[in-house]
């Protein structure tokens, strides 16, 4: 089953920007399709491959920070080719 995952990483520290950059670069280094906008990052793939990958990258990111919030939305479909029709 293909999924779309929307992620917003919000480190609660003064050096938040580097943590966000490192997290996005880790996602980009994968074979998954990654799209970014100013508010969040989306990643698309097959559920059984993508979720363990995200688990690993989220854990690594959390281990490098004292406090952090990660907002995740998971959609049960591949929305990587979405274009507004209005």
Kinemage of the C-alpha trace (Angstrom):
@kinemage 1
@onewidth
@group {chain A} dominant
@subgroup {mainchain}
@vectorlist {calphas} color= white
{ca unk a 1} P 0.000 0.000 0.000
{ca unk a 2} L 1.350 3.409 -0.968
{ca unk a 3} L 1.230 6.296 1.480
{ca unk a 4} L 1.942 10.013 1.610
{ca unk a 5} L 3.478 11.431 4.788
{ca unk a 6} L 3.542 15.113 5.717
{ca unk a 7} L 6.180 16.024 8.326
{ca unk a 8} L 6.815 19.234 10.234
{ca unk a 9} L 9.853 19.160 12.525
{ca unk a 10} L 9.893 21.889 15.189
{ca unk a 11} L 12.997 21.799 17.380
{ca unk a 12} L 12.530 23.828 20.553
{ca unk a 13} L 15.984 25.378 20.629
{ca unk a 14} L 17.843 28.420 19.357
{ca unk a 15} L 19.752 26.349 16.795
{ca unk a 16} L 16.552 24.869 15.349
{ca unk a 17} L 17.409 25.634 11.727
{ca unk a 18} L 20.357 23.232 11.490
{ca unk a 19} L 18.296 20.395 12.990
{ca unk a 20} L 15.588 20.930 10.371
{ca unk a 21} L 18.147 21.058 7.560
{ca unk a 22} L 19.813 17.855 8.765
{ca unk a 23} L 16.461 16.057 8.959
{ca unk a 24} L 15.426 17.133 5.450
{ca unk a 25} L 18.819 16.135 4.032
{ca unk a 26} L 18.424 12.679 5.599
{ca unk a 27} L 15.043 12.323 3.893
{ca unk a 28} L 16.421 13.559 0.572
{ca unk a 29} L 19.226 10.970 0.694
{ca unk a 30} L 16.657 8.159 0.414
{ca unk a 31} L 15.182 6.556 -2.696
{ca unk a 32} L 11.744 7.899 -1.727
{ca unk a 33} L 10.154 10.868 -3.475
{ca unk a 34} L 10.494 13.958 -1.256
{ca unk a 35} L 8.719 17.285 -1.818
{ca unk a 36} L 9.236 20.383 0.300
{ca unk a 37} L 7.432 23.631 0.901
{ca unk a 38} L 8.023 26.405 3.450
{ca unk a 39} L 5.785 24.743 6.067
{ca unk a 40} L 6.455 21.015 5.783
{ca unk a 41} L 8.115 18.174 3.938
{ca unk a 42} L 6.267 15.366 2.219
{ca unk a 43} L 7.638 11.913 1.517
{ca unk a 44} L 5.951 9.208 -0.535
{ca unk a 45} L 6.401 5.462 -0.742
{ca unk a 46} L 5.277 1.976 0.084
{ca unk a 47} L 4.092 1.683 3.707
{ca unk a 48} L 6.243 -1.296 4.759
{ca unk a 49} L 9.405 0.368 3.417
{ca unk a 50} L 8.705 4.001 4.282
{ca unk a 51} L 7.580 3.653 7.906
{ca unk a 52} L 10.733 1.821 9.159
{ca unk a 53} L 12.864 4.378 7.294
{ca unk a 54} L 10.994 7.260 8.958
{ca unk a 55} L 11.241 5.577 12.353
{ca unk a 56} L 15.028 5.439 11.990
{ca unk a 57} L 15.393 9.047 10.784
{ca unk a 58} L 13.007 10.464 13.395
{ca unk a 59} L 14.822 8.639 16.193
{ca unk a 60} L 18.206 9.899 14.964
{ca unk a 61} L 16.874 13.456 14.796
{ca unk a 62} L 15.377 13.257 18.294
{ca unk a 63} L 18.635 11.891 19.723
{ca unk a 64} L 20.431 15.058 18.547
{ca unk a 65} L 18.026 17.460 20.286
{ca unk a 66} L 16.910 18.205 23.823
{ca unk a 67} L 13.290 19.058 22.963
{ca unk a 68} L 11.436 18.733 19.690
{ca unk a 69} L 7.932 18.451 18.264
{ca unk a 70} L 7.244 16.441 15.125
{ca unk a 71} L 3.833 16.683 13.489
{ca unk a 72} L 3.004 13.808 11.142
{ca unk a 73} L 0.066 13.271 8.806
{ca unk a 74} L -0.236 9.968 6.968
{ca unk a 75} L -2.558 9.562 3.990
{ca unk a 76} L -3.358 6.129 2.592
{ca unk a 77} L -2.575 6.953 -1.042
{ca unk a 78} L 0.257 8.386 -3.097
{ca unk a 79} L -0.526 12.104 -3.496
{ca unk a 80} L 2.861 13.029 -4.991
{ca unk a 81} L 1.308 13.972 -8.324
{ca unk a 82} L -1.474 16.174 -6.884
{ca unk a 83} L -2.231 19.336 -8.805
{ca unk a 84} L -5.113 21.674 -7.884
{ca unk a 85} L -7.992 21.683 -10.333
{ca unk a 86} L -9.217 25.161 -9.481
